[in-house]
Amino acid sequence: MRNRRELNASLKGATLGDADGDAGSALKWLKRSKKREKELAQKRQQALEQMDKVFEGREYTEREQHVMSQMLGIC
């Protein structure tokens, strides 16, 4: 019982059981979630574009071409 009291005393901020002004609104959560997903998609797109730039001028060996064609199902 003592450990539980110490643990509860160390917790700070809203927990799942606490009613928080923002946490109760499903619409606000949905908007935040969509915004976060758009930001992550944008970061992924930027990373892919960066990778394209890195590999753009590079010529592939026969082995690399074979592996890529297998991955794409061309072979």
N, C-alpha and C positions, 0 to 999 in steps of 0.2 A: 504494500500500500504506500509505503514511503517513496519508493521509486516512481510510482505513478504521480504522486503529488509533485515531485521534483520535475518530472517530465512535463506535466501540465503547466507548471510555473515557468518553464523555459520556453514554452510556445509563445510566439508573438504573431500578431496579425490575425486576420480572419481565417477561420478553419471552415471545413465543409458544412459543419452544423450551424455556423453563425450566419445570421441574416445580414448580408452586405448590400448596400444600395445598388451597386452595379451588378453584383453576382446574381441577383434575382431576375434580371431582365434577359430573357432569352433573345430578344431582338438585338440588344447591345452586344451580347456574346456572339451572335451570328455575324454582325457587322465587323467586329474585331477579328473573328475567325477568317472571314472572306478577305479582309485587308491583309492579314498576315499571310494567307495563302497566295495572294497576288504578289506580295513582296518576295516570297520564296520562289515563285515561278519566274519572276524577273531576274533574281540572282542565278537561278539555274540556266536561264537563257543566256545571260552574260557569260557564264562559265563555258557553255557550249560554243558561243561565238569566239571566245578566247582560244579554246582548243582548236577550232577551225582555223584560226589565224596561225597557230603554231604549226599545224600540219599541212597548211595550204600549199606551200612550195616544196614540200618533201615528196620524193619519189619512193614508192614502195618496192620492196624486194618481191621476188616471186613467191616466197614463203608467206609473206604478209598478205599478198593478194589472194593466195589460196585460202588462207585462214579466214579472211574477210568474206570471200565468196561462199565458203562453207557456212559462215554465220548468217549470211543473208539468204542462203538456200539457193544460190545461183548454180552451183556446181552440180 
